[in-house]
């Protein structure tokens, strides 16, 4: 639940934009098939067994892990890169890291999804920080034709196009945020991590996390207002 009530903007405008961004701009802009959802549920339920089998060389078990979580990892990577090719490269790096770390997985410390996504966040955020220190000229890519995408289900074509446009505009607004604010806004409002989880990922005090989230939301609202995405 977005905590945006402190803003001096019309109720639900920024919240609506963030929600549209979650649903539509990246992989989760299309509904997953029931088979993939079932596979992910199975992977989360039987994570320890899948990891044991994959670590023992079972290719089918490893394929099931990759299939279950590749969309989610790509999603995260694209949020920080706004570039399909870079997101794909990061997704591959994440799964290489996961495969090499299978022997470190301890189901007592959390389920497979939490463990895998924690590795993914650490790698993606490290990459983002590195790119901030070593900027390169690159344009954001569209993801309409990315292979992870599925056909949109339900809703009129015009409504779907409007949602995609809104999501694209919000992504553009987020990209304009300072790096530290962007990271916290994505982790809290898009990834929906708790404050403590963000503290664990970024290794900064909770007060700093909350401050950056609030500042990021306010700055994002101003940016979207200038872009005429939200109203006063």
BAPA-804105 format. One record per residue (C-alpha): residue number from 1; x, y, z. Coordinates in nm, 2 decimals, m for minus. Layout:
+-----+--------+--------+--------+
: num :   east :  north :     up :
+-----+--------+--------+--------+
: NUM :      X :      Y :      Z :
...
+-----+--------+--------+--------+
end
This chain:
+-----+--------+--------+--------+
: num :   east :  north :     up :
+-----+--------+--------+--------+
:   1 :   0.00 :   0.00 :   0.00 :
:   2 :   0.15 :   0.33 :  m0.11 :
:   3 :   0.20 :   0.58 :   0.16 :
:   4 :   0.14 :   0.89 :  m0.05 :
:   5 :  m0.12 :   1.08 :   0.16 :
:   6 :   0.13 :   1.34 :   0.27 :
:   7 :   0.16 :   1.48 :  m0.08 :
:   8 :  m0.01 :   1.81 :  m0.17 :
:   9 :  m0.14 :   1.66 :  m0.49 :
:  10 :  m0.49 :   1.54 :  m0.58 :
:  11 :  m0.57 :   1.22 :  m0.40 :
:  12 :  m0.46 :   0.90 :  m0.57 :
:  13 :  m0.30 :   1.06 :  m0.88 :
:  14 :   0.06 :   0.96 :  m0.81 :
:  15 :  m0.06 :   0.63 :  m0.65 :
:  16 :  m0.26 :   0.56 :  m0.97 :
:  17 :   0.05 :   0.62 :  m1.18 :
:  18 :   0.27 :   0.40 :  m0.97 :
:  19 :   0.01 :   0.12 :  m0.99 :
:  20 :   0.00 :   0.15 :  m1.36 :
:  21 :   0.38 :   0.13 :  m1.37 :
:  22 :   0.38 :  m0.19 :  m1.17 :
:  23 :   0.12 :  m0.35 :  m1.39 :
:  24 :   0.22 :  m0.25 :  m1.74 :
:  25 :   0.57 :  m0.12 :  m1.82 :
:  26 :   0.78 :  m0.43 :  m1.77 :
:  27 :   0.72 :  m0.80 :  m1.76 :
:  28 :   0.44 :  m0.77 :  m1.51 :
:  29 :   0.27 :  m0.54 :  m1.77 :
:  30 :   0.11 :  m0.86 :  m1.90 :
:  31 :  m0.06 :  m1.13 :  m1.70 :
:  32 :   0.13 :  m1.45 :  m1.65 :
:  33 :  m0.01 :  m1.77 :  m1.78 :
:  34 :  m0.16 :  m2.01 :  m1.52 :
:  35 :   0.11 :  m2.26 :  m1.60 :
:  36 :   0.39 :  m2.02 :  m1.51 :
:  37 :   0.21 :  m1.91 :  m1.20 :
:  38 :   0.17 :  m2.27 :  m1.09 :
:  39 :   0.54 :  m2.34 :  m1.17 :
:  40 :   0.64 :  m2.04 :  m0.95 :
:  41 :   0.41 :  m2.16 :  m0.67 :
:  42 :   0.56 :  m2.51 :  m0.69 :
:  43 :   0.92 :  m2.37 :  m0.69 :
:  44 :   0.85 :  m2.16 :  m0.38 :
:  45 :   0.68 :  m2.46 :  m0.21 :
:  46 :   0.95 :  m2.71 :  m0.30 :
:  47 :   1.24 :  m2.47 :  m0.31 :
:  48 :   1.48 :  m2.67 :  m0.09 :
:  49 :   1.42 :  m2.99 :  m0.30 :
:  50 :   1.47 :  m2.81 :  m0.63 :
:  51 :   1.79 :  m2.65 :  m0.51 :
:  52 :   1.92 :  m2.99 :  m0.38 :
:  53 :   1.84 :  m3.15 :  m0.72 :
:  54 :   1.99 :  m2.86 :  m0.92 :
:  55 :   2.30 :  m2.86 :  m0.71 :
:  56 :   2.33 :  m3.23 :  m0.78 :
:  57 :   2.33 :  m3.17 :  m1.15 :
:  58 :   1.96 :  m3.22 :  m1.23 :
:  59 :   1.90 :  m3.00 :  m1.54 :
:  60 :   1.53 :  m3.02 :  m1.52 :
:  61 :   1.53 :  m2.88 :  m1.16 :
:  62 :   1.75 :  m2.59 :  m1.27 :
:  63 :   1.53 :  m2.52 :  m1.57 :
:  64 :   1.23 :  m2.51 :  m1.34 :
:  65 :   1.40 :  m2.25 :  m1.11 :
:  66 :   1.50 :  m2.03 :  m1.41 :
:  67 :   1.15 :  m2.05 :  m1.57 :
:  68 :   0.98 :  m1.97 :  m1.24 :
:  69 :   1.18 :  m1.66 :  m1.16 :
:  70 :   1.33 :  m1.53 :  m1.48 :
:  71 :   1.04 :  m1.28 :  m1.55 :
:  72 :   1.07 :  m1.14 :  m1.19 :
:  73 :   1.44 :  m1.10 :  m1.22 :
:  74 :   1.42 :  m0.94 :  m1.56 :
:  75 :   1.15 :  m0.70 :  m1.42 :
:  76 :   1.38 :  m0.59 :  m1.15 :
:  77 :   1.68 :  m0.54 :  m1.38 :
:  78 :   1.48 :  m0.34 :  m1.63 :
:  79 :   1.35 :  m0.11 :  m1.36 :
:  80 :   1.71 :   0.00 :  m1.29 :
:  81 :   1.84 :   0.00 :  m1.64 :
:  82 :   1.55 :   0.10 :  m1.87 :
:  83 :   1.73 :  m0.10 :  m2.13 :
:  84 :   1.62 :  m0.44 :  m2.26 :
:  85 :   1.97 :  m0.57 :  m2.35 :
:  86 :   2.12 :  m0.46 :  m2.02 :
:  87 :   1.84 :  m0.62 :  m1.83 :
:  88 :   1.88 :  m0.94 :  m2.02 :
:  89 :   2.25 :  m0.94 :  m1.94 :
:  90 :   2.19 :  m0.87 :  m1.58 :
:  91 :   1.93 :  m1.15 :  m1.56 :
:  92 :   2.18 :  m1.39 :  m1.70 :
:  93 :   2.44 :  m1.28 :  m1.45 :
:  94 :   2.19 :  m1.32 :  m1.17 :
:  95 :   2.12 :  m1.68 :  m1.26 :
:  96 :   2.49 :  m1.75 :  m1.30 :
:  97 :   2.54 :  m1.61 :  m0.94 :
:  98 :   2.25 :  m1.82 :  m0.82 :
:  99 :   2.38 :  m2.14 :  m0.97 :
: 100 :   2.72 :  m2.09 :  m0.82 :
: 101 :   2.56 :  m2.02 :  m0.48 :
: 102 :   2.32 :  m2.31 :  m0.47 :
: 103 :   2.53 :  m2.48 :  m0.20 :
: 104 :   2.48 :  m2.17 :   0.02 :
: 105 :   2.10 :  m2.18 :   0.02 :
: 106 :   1.96 :  m2.25 :   0.36 :
: 107 :   1.58 :  m2.30 :   0.37 :
: 108 :   1.58 :  m2.22 :   0.74 :
: 109 :   1.68 :  m1.86 :   0.65 :
: 110 :   1.39 :  m1.81 :   0.41 :
: 111 :   1.22 :  m1.96 :   0.11 :
: 112 :   1.37 :  m1.99 :  m0.24 :
: 113 :   1.20 :  m1.68 :  m0.38 :
: 114 :   1.33 :  m1.45 :  m0.10 :
: 115 :   1.68 :  m1.59 :  m0.12 :
: 116 :   1.70 :  m1.57 :  m0.50 :
: 117 :   1.56 :  m1.22 :  m0.52 :
: 118 :   1.79 :  m1.10 :  m0.25 :
: 119 :   2.09 :  m1.21 :  m0.46 :
: 120 :   1.92 :  m1.05 :  m0.76 :
: 121 :   1.87 :  m0.72 :  m0.58 :
: 122 :   2.23 :  m0.71 :  m0.46 :
: 123 :   2.37 :  m0.77 :  m0.80 :
: 124 :   2.13 :  m0.53 :  m0.98 :
: 125 :   2.18 :  m0.25 :  m0.73 :
: 126 :   2.56 :  m0.30 :  m0.74 :
: 127 :   2.54 :  m0.27 :  m1.12 :
: 128 :   2.33 :   0.04 :  m1.10 :
: 129 :   2.57 :   0.21 :  m0.86 :
: 130 :   2.86 :   0.12 :  m1.09 :
: 131 :   2.69 :   0.27 :  m1.39 :
: 132 :   2.62 :   0.59 :  m1.19 :
: 133 :   2.99 :   0.62 :  m1.12 :
: 134 :   3.07 :   0.54 :  m1.48 :
: 135 :   2.79 :   0.69 :  m1.69 :
: 136 :   2.75 :   0.59 :  m2.05 :
: 137 :   2.53 :   0.74 :  m2.32 :
: 138 :   2.24 :   0.50 :  m2.37 :
: 139 :   1.87 :   0.54 :  m2.46 :
: 140 :   1.60 :   0.35 :  m2.28 :
: 141 :   1.46 :   0.07 :  m2.49 :
: 142 :   1.10 :  m0.02 :  m2.54 :
: 143 :   1.00 :  m0.36 :  m2.41 :
: 144 :   0.69 :  m0.43 :  m2.62 :
: 145 :   0.85 :  m0.71 :  m2.81 :
: 146 :   1.05 :  m0.87 :  m2.54 :
: 147 :   1.03 :  m1.25 :  m2.53 :
: 148 :   0.92 :  m1.25 :  m2.17 :
: 149 :   0.61 :  m1.06 :  m2.25 :
: 150 :   0.28 :  m1.24 :  m2.29 :
: 151 :  m0.03 :  m1.13 :  m2.48 :
: 152 :  m0.24 :  m0.88 :  m2.29 :
: 153 :  m0.57 :  m1.03 :  m2.16 :
: 154 :  m0.89 :  m0.84 :  m2.13 :
: 155 :  m0.96 :  m0.47 :  m2.16 :
: 156 :  m1.00 :  m0.26 :  m2.48 :
: 157 :  m0.71 :  m0.18 :  m2.70 :
: 158 :  m0.74 :   0.19 :  m2.65 :
: 159 :  m0.74 :   0.15 :  m2.27 :
: 160 :  m0.44 :  m0.08 :  m2.28 :
: 161 :  m0.25 :   0.17 :  m2.49 :
: 162 :  m0.33 :   0.45 :  m2.25 :
: 163 :  m0.21 :   0.24 :  m1.96 :
: 164 :   0.11 :   0.16 :  m2.14 :
: 165 :   0.17 :   0.53 :  m2.22 :
: 166 :   0.11 :   0.62 :  m1.85 :
: 167 :   0.35 :   0.36 :  m1.73 :
: 168 :   0.61 :   0.47 :  m1.98 :
: 169 :   0.58 :   0.83 :  m1.86 :
: 170 :   0.62 :   0.72 :  m1.50 :
: 171 :   0.92 :   0.52 :  m1.59 :
: 172 :   1.07 :   0.83 :  m1.75 :
: 173 :   0.99 :   1.03 :  m1.44 :
: 174 :   1.16 :   0.77 :  m1.21 :
: 175 :   1.47 :   0.78 :  m1.44 :
: 176 :   1.50 :   1.15 :  m1.37 :
: 177 :   1.53 :   1.10 :  m0.99 :
: 178 :   1.87 :   1.12 :  m0.82 :
: 179 :   2.03 :   0.77 :  m0.79 :
: 180 :   1.98 :   0.73 :  m0.41 :
: 181 :   1.61 :   0.84 :  m0.43 :
: 182 :   1.54 :   0.63 :  m0.73 :
: 183 :   1.67 :   0.32 :  m0.56 :
: 184 :   1.46 :   0.36 :  m0.25 :
: 185 :   1.14 :   0.45 :  m0.45 :
: 186 :   1.18 :   0.14 :  m0.67 :
: 187 :   1.24 :  m0.09 :  m0.38 :
: 188 :   0.96 :   0.04 :  m0.17 :
: 189 :   0.68 :   0.15 :  m0.42 :
: 190 :   0.75 :  m0.09 :  m0.71 :
: 191 :   0.92 :  m0.39 :  m0.55 :
: 192 :   0.71 :  m0.33 :  m0.23 :
: 193 :   0.99 :  m0.42 :   0.01 :
: 194 :   0.95 :  m0.34 :   0.38 :
: 195 :   1.16 :  m0.07 :   0.54 :
: 196 :   1.37 :  m0.34 :   0.71 :
: 197 :   1.43 :  m0.53 :   0.39 :
: 198 :   1.55 :  m0.21 :   0.22 :
: 199 :   1.78 :  m0.15 :   0.52 :
: 200 :   1.92 :  m0.50 :   0.47 :
: 201 :   1.98 :  m0.45 :   0.10 :
: 202 :   2.13 :  m0.10 :   0.11 :
: 203 :   2.30 :  m0.12 :   0.44 :
: 204 :   2.18 :   0.22 :   0.55 :
: 205 :   1.98 :   0.33 :   0.86 :
: 206 :   1.60 :   0.30 :   0.86 :
: 207 :   1.57 :   0.67 :   0.91 :
: 208 :   1.77 :   0.74 :   0.59 :
: 209 :   1.56 :   0.49 :   0.40 :
: 210 :   1.23 :   0.66 :   0.51 :
: 211 :   1.38 :   1.00 :   0.43 :
: 212 :   1.49 :   0.90 :   0.08 :
: 213 :   1.15 :   0.74 :   0.01 :
: 214 :   0.96 :   1.05 :   0.11 :
: 215 :   1.19 :   1.28 :  m0.08 :
: 216 :   1.18 :   1.06 :  m0.38 :
: 217 :   0.80 :   1.05 :  m0.38 :
: 218 :   0.78 :   1.43 :  m0.35 :
: 219 :   1.04 :   1.48 :  m0.62 :
: 220 :   0.87 :   1.22 :  m0.85 :
: 221 :   0.53 :   1.40 :  m0.80 :
: 222 :   0.69 :   1.73 :  m0.90 :
: 223 :   0.85 :   1.57 :  m1.21 :
: 224 :   0.52 :   1.41 :  m1.32 :
: 225 :   0.34 :   1.73 :  m1.26 :
: 226 :   0.59 :   1.91 :  m1.49 :
: 227 :   0.53 :   1.63 :  m1.74 :
: 228 :   0.16 :   1.68 :  m1.70 :
: 229 :   0.12 :   1.32 :  m1.59 :
: 230 :  m0.05 :   1.41 :  m1.26 :
: 231 :  m0.26 :   1.71 :  m1.17 :
: 232 :  m0.23 :   1.95 :  m0.88 :
+-----+--------+--------+--------+
end
